Amino acid sequence: MSSGGTAGGAYDFCVLGGGIVGVATAHRLLTRFPGATLVLVEKEPALGAHQTGHNSGVIHSGIYYPPDSLKARLCRAGASWTKEFAAANDIPFRECGKLLVATDSGELERMRALYDRSVTNGVDVEAIDAAELRRREPRIAGAGALFVPATGIIDYARVAAVLADQVVAMGGEVRLATPIEAISESDTAVTISGPTGTIAARTLVVCAGLQADRMARKAGIRTDFRIVPFRGEYYRLPAERADLVRTLIYPVPDPALPFLGVHLSPTIDGDLTVGPNAVLGLAREGYPKGSVNARDAADVLRFRGFHRLARAHVRTGARELRNSLFKRGYLAECRRYCPELTATDLLPHRAGIRAQAVLGDGSLVHDFLIERTPRSIHVLNAPSPAATSAMPIAEYLVDQL
C-alpha cells in the first residue's frame, strides 16, 4: 500500500504509527501541505491493529473531561468531524445516544457533578429520573440517569482505512510491516531505522500508542513515565439479546480513575457487547487471556510508578482481577443496572488493551500528553477518546509543527 518515494533522499514528513491518530495526522499534513512528500510507517502488516481495532467503537461526546483539558476540547470537535467524515465517505455510523445510570445515592451525587461539567463543556445532556429511565429503557434499573443524545457508534478501523486510502491518493506512501529500532536526529533531518531499512525525514511525528514510551526514549526524550497496559475484557450477548437496549448504557464513572466502567454497547455491526473491565496486562499487544511478554511485564513490574499506583488502588485492582477470573463477579457489575442478565448471556468476545501513561509518582496521566524535539513531535498518552478525537489531535500536532 504505497505511492512513490522521494527524489531528494529525505521525506518532508514521516509519521510513525498506523493507528487512527497516525493516519489522521498523515492525512492532515498532506491536506495542509499539498505536494509534500510523506511516508507513514507501521510495524504491523495492517493498519489499526491495536487500540484502533480493539475498542467499543463509541463516538464520545466529551462529557467526562475537565473543561480546560485537551480531551474536552478535542473530543467535542472530534465527534462532529467523525460523523461528518463518515457521512461523506459512506461509513456506517449511528447516533444512538448514551445513558449514564446512577444506581445509588452516591452515584446520584456524582451524576449531578457530571451534569454540571457537561454543561460547562458545552455538551447537550438531559437529567432524567428513575421512572423516565425505565420508560426509555425498560430492562435498565437505576435511581436516575444522564442522557447524552450526541453519543454514537462506528467502526474506527474502517475510518482509519478510508483515511489511509486518501493519504495514498494525495501522494503519500504507506509502509506496513516496518518495525523501527532506532531514531536519530540531526540539525536537518530525523532518521528512523530497523530491519527493513532506513528512512530520513525533515520532520517526524510519532503516534506509537502502546509503544509510545519506548519510541520516545529512542528519540532521546527524557520522560518519567511508562506505558502501563490495561486489558479491557469484553463479553458479547447472544444474537437474540442484541435488542436488549436501544442506547449505550454506562455506569456513572469514578472520577479518580480514567476508566468508564463496564457498559452495554451496541455495535455498528449489530452486536451488543458488555465491558470492558480494566486489569493489568502483562503483554502490551497480547490479546488472548493469559498473554505474557517478558519484556513488557518487566517494564511494568520494575517501574516504581506502577508500585505506587498499585498501592493507591489495591481494592480497585483486586476487584478488577476477581472479575477477570470469575464471570460471576463481572456479571455482578452488569446486574447493578441490568438485573435480568445471567451468566449464560456473557459470551466470549475480543479484548482490547489501553495504553495508559503512568508517572513515576504513581499518578495516571489523564489528559493527552505531547512532547517534542526540534524536529519531532511525540504523542505520549492518547487513550480514549483518542479515536473520536483523531482529526483534532492531528490538527493540534500540525499546528505545533
Secondary structure, 3 states (H helix, E strand, C coil): CCCCCCCCCCEEEEEECCCHHHHHHHHHHHHHCCCCCEEEECCCCCCCCCHHHCCCCEECCCCCCCCCCHHHHHHHHHHHHHHHHHHHCCCCEECCCEEEEECCHHHHHHHHHHHHHHHHCCCCCEEEEHHHHHHHCCCCCCCEEEEECCCEEECHHHHHHHHHHHHHHCCCEEECCCCCCEEEECCCCEEEEECCEEEEEEEEEECCHHHHHHHHHHCCCCCCEEEEEEEECCEECCHHHCCCCCCEEEECCCCCCCCCCCEEEECCCCCEEEECCCEECECCCCCCCCCECHHHHHHHHCCHHHHHHHHHCHHHHHHHHHHHHCHHHHHHHHHCCCCCCCHHHCEECCCEEEEEEEECCCCECCCCEEEEECCEEEEEECCCCCCCCHHHHHHHHHHHC
